[in-house]
Amino acid sequence: MLVSSKRRRGLVKRGALSLLIAVGLSGCGFDTTQSALNPAGTVAQIQARMITSSFWIMMVVSVVVFSALIVAIIRFRAKPGQKTLPPQTEGNNRIEFLWTVTPAIILALMMIGTINQSFVLGKIYPASQALQVDVTGHQFWWQFQYPSANITTANELHIPVGEKVELILTSADVMHSFWVPRLGGKTDLIPGRTNYMWIEASQPGIYHGQCAEFCGTGHADMRITVDAEPPARYAVWVQSMTHPVSVPPKSSTLAYQGYLDFASAGCESCHTIGGTNFAGAVGPNLTDLSDRLMIAANLIPNTLANREAWIHDPQAVKPGALMPNLHLPSNEVTAIATYLGTLK
Ligand code: CUA
């Protein structure tokens, strides 16, 4: 008796521990800033609805199946003193029919719903119906181009709220995957191929995302920010991007020095800044940089100290970053970081 209650307690403890480990490993959390279950746009809402409806259908199936199992275990267990097997039956056409047809109907209904929504989600909207944005994946940052406004920017995608945005996706090097969970599912960016996805934010806000296809050392640090703005504020952004403030006046000594150093240090051979003759096409376009919340593909906040740290030694900030360490003296680093902070 003593042994069995000890064993029972052991079992309970082990059970509780396994449950705890299972919950821990499942990655359950309450942070919904990057959760597909907390949708903020039409596409994500459709997808979340599909996830929750299949979840509840499966829950009903589980409850029915496990209830039947428990009833069978209790009702048909060996009675005390029973020595012989109960009468053995085999094949019950009615039950066989029921458990073949019922799952088939459930799966067919789910399939019809899924195929139906696949057409909605897979639609490619032309320029007359959606804002077109060309998205190019790079190791390890994002390029966003708006052909209609002749804008190129990096890492922070600005979109107007309540408007469809057609993303035209490709890659400059290896495979990447665009994923902003609160706005929609993942779509791969493949070199030499064009993929399409559309998104539509239903409320203004900052939505975080992440490259979702392993693309090298900097993969985990290849982040996306989507800034969904009311149309009027979005128009202001377009205006600032197309009329950038890029050359500081000579009176702002340090920023102007940074402007000169940006060219002499060779930064211009990789980066474009609208409104100047810096037109490198290798690295992110830096036009309007002071308006970005983050730098280094949304890894660190856009502060003077962080810009300095980044220019001083990019690999120390973001391992695997392809921006070279130019070993610039710290006065030049400060001047360039100050200049970049004036780009509006
Ligand atoms: Cu780009 Cu992972």
Boltz pocket constraint, residues with backbone or C-beta under 6 A from the ligand:
constraints:
  - pocket:
      binder: B
      contacts: [[A, 137], [A, 138], [A, 139], [A, 140], [A, 175], [A, 176], [A, 177], [A, 211], [A, 212], [A, 213], [A, 214], [A, 215], [A, 216], [A, 218], [A, 219], [A, 220], [A, 222]]
      max_distance: 6.0
